[in-house]
Amino acid sequence: MPLIEIAERVLFLGLVRSHGHAAADFRLTGRERQHKDPADIYGYAVVDCLASGRQLAYPLDETADWLMVFHKDLAAGSFESPPAA
C-alpha cells in the first residue's frame, strides 16, 4: 500500500492548480514513519515547492486531513517565500 493514495495525489494537484500554480512547481513524496515519530501516524506527505525551495511535511494517518492543512498553507502563502537561512 502506498503512503499517499492516488486519489490524494489527484486532490493535491487540484489544490495546487486551483491556487494558480503549475503542477510542475510542486513535488509530493511520501516518507516512512521513523521510530521516534508518534505511533498513531504511518508516515509523512512531504511537499516541496520547487520555485521557492520551501518544504513542508504533513503527518499521515487513517484520514486525509493532511490535504486540508496543505490547502490552508497554500492559501496562506506558506510556499511563496524562500526558507529562512
C-alpha positions in Angstrom: 0.0 0.0 0.0 1.5 3.4 -1.0 1.8 6.0 1.7 -0.1 8.5 -0.5 -3.1 7.1 -2.3 -3.7 8.0 -6.0 -6.9 9.9 -5.0 -4.9 12.0 -2.6 -2.4 12.8 -5.3 -5.2 13.9 -7.7 -6.7 16.1 -5.0 -3.2 17.6 -4.2 -2.7 18.5 -7.9 -6.2 20.0 -8.0 -5.5 22.2 -5.0 -2.2 23.3 -6.5 -3.8 24.3 -9.7 -6.8 26.0 -8.0 -4.4 28.4 -6.4 -2.8 29.4 -9.8 0.3 27.2 -9.5 1.6 24.8 -12.1 1.7 21.2 -11.1 5.4 21.1 -12.1 6.1 23.7 -9.4 5.4 21.2 -6.6 6.7 17.7 -5.8 4.8 15.3 -3.4 6.6 12.4 -1.9 5.9 10.0 1.0 8.3 9.5 3.9 8.0 6.4 6.1 7.5 6.8 9.8 10.6 6.7 11.9 10.9 5.1 15.3 10.9 8.5 17.1 7.7 9.6 15.4 4.3 9.3 17.1 2.8 5.8 16.9 -0.5 7.0 15.5 0.9 8.0 12.2 2.4 5.9 9.4 4.5 8.5 7.6 4.5 11.9 6.1 3.4 13.6 3.0 6.3 15.8 2.0 5.6 18.8 -0.2 8.4 20.6 -2.0 7.7 23.9 -3.8 10.4 23.8 -6.4 10.0 27.5 -7.2 10.7 28.8 -3.7 12.6 25.9 -2.1 10.1 25.6 0.7 9.4 22.1 2.1 6.6 21.2 4.5 5.8 17.7 5.9 2.3 16.6 6.9 1.6 13.6 9.1 -0.3 10.8 7.5 -2.9 8.8 9.5 -6.1 7.0 8.6 -7.7 10.2 7.4 -6.7 12.5 4.5 -6.6 15.5 6.9 -3.2 16.4 5.6 -4.8 17.7 2.5 -6.9 20.3 4.4 -3.8 21.5 6.3 -1.9 21.7 3.0 -4.8 23.7 1.5 -4.6 26.2 4.4 -0.9 26.5 4.0 -1.2 27.0 0.2 -3.9 29.7 0.7 -1.8 31.4 3.4 1.2 31.7 1.0 3.4 29.4 3.0 5.1 28.2 -0.1 5.7 31.6 -1.7 8.8 32.8 0.1 12.2 31.2 0.3 13.1 29.4 3.5 14.9 31.4 6.2 18.7 30.9 6.1 
